[in-house]
Amino acid sequence: MFSITVRDHLMIAHSFRGEVFGPAQRLHGATFLVDATFRRAELDDDNIVVDIGLATQELGGVVSELNYRNLDNEPDFANTNTSTEFLAKVIADRLAEKVHKGALGEGARGLSGITVTLHESHIAWASYERAL
């Protein structure tokens, strides 16, 4: 399996509901390093997984939709705990939509999967992996 990974970062504010979250139930900020890994079994006709420039551009676009926002105020996330795991899925699903719409080029239609990893710190991160 071949893969490439592109990176961006994301800064949000949010709060959580539920005793399990302790002090994070209060409004707080989070900064994530975001890695998006694109996979395929065979390289495309250009001998690449996907155009790294387009992958970087599209990840940046997806991240910019969330960046510098209080997610508690976003209608898409009403009554939702926007955990790191949940946000990794949101980003992966939005990137998958971009692939299906052709935004990453025709060669990207041969991708088999995407994994998005959000690094909360140098010692903790969460990922979501999905098929295409």
N, C-alpha and C positions, 0 to 999 in steps of 0.2 A: 504494500500500500504506500503510495506517495502522498506527501502532504506539504503544504506551505502554511506559515502562520504570519499574520499581520497584527499590528498592535496599535492601540490608542489608549486614551484614558477618559474617565468619566467622573464628574463631581455632581453629587445629588444631595438633597436633604429628604428625610422621611422619618416616620415613626412606626412603631409596631404595636399590635394589639396582642395581649396574652402574657400571662405571668412568666412564661419561659424566657421572655426577652428582657426581663429585669429593667435596668435603667434605660435601655434602648426603646422602651415604650414612649419616652419623651422624644420630641423632635431633636434630631441630630444630623450631622453631616457625614458623608462617606465619600471617599475618593478611591476609585478602582482603576487598576491597570487592566485593560481589556485585551485579551488575545483571542483571535478568531482563526481557527485552523480548518483548512479546506482539504478534503481527502478524495482520492480516486485511485482505482486499481491500476490503471494504465495512463500514461501521459497522453495528452492530446496531440493533434497533428503538428503542433509547434514544439513538442517535447516539454510542455509545462503542465503544471496542475491547473493553474488559473493565472490570469494576468495579475501580478502582484500590485501594480499600480491601480487597477480597477478594484481589486479586493480592498486595498487601503482606502481608496476613495469611498467605496460603499460602506465600509465599516465606519468611517468618519461621519457619513451622513446619518447612519442609524444612531450612532452615539450622540450626535448633535441634537437629535430629537428629544433626548433625555437629559442632556448636560445642563447644569446650573438650574435645575428645576426642583421644586418641592414636590415629590411624587405623591404626597398626600393630597395635593390639589389637582392632580391630573385625572380627568374623567376616565381614562383607560384603566386606571388602577384603583378606582373607588372601592372601598371596603376590602382591600387586598394588602396582605403583608408583603411588601416588596423586598423580600429577602435577597441575598446574593444569588442563591440558587434560582429563584424566580426570575431575577433580572437577566441571568445568563440565558435562560430559555427565551425570554422576550427578544433579546438581541439575536440569538440563533434563528428564531422563527422569522424575524424581520429580514435577516440576511438571506434566508431560504426564499422568501418572497422575491427578493432582488434577483436571485439566481434564476428563479422560474420566469421572471419578467424579461430576462436577457440583459440585465444591467451589468453583469460581469462578463459579457461577451458570449458568443455562441459556444465556444469551447467549454464554458463553465457548465453547460447542460450535461456534460459527462461526469460531473462531480457525484460522488457517492454519499458524502456526508460532511457535516460541519460540527465542530466542537467550539463552544465559546467558554472561555475561562475568565472569571473576574477575580483578580487578586485583591483581597482586602488589605493585605500587608505582606511582608516578606516571609511570614510564617503561616498564613491562612488564605485559602482560595477555594472557589467552588466552580464546577463546570457543568455544562449541559451539552450532551452529544445527541445529534439527530441525523437521521438518514435523509437523503434527498431523492 
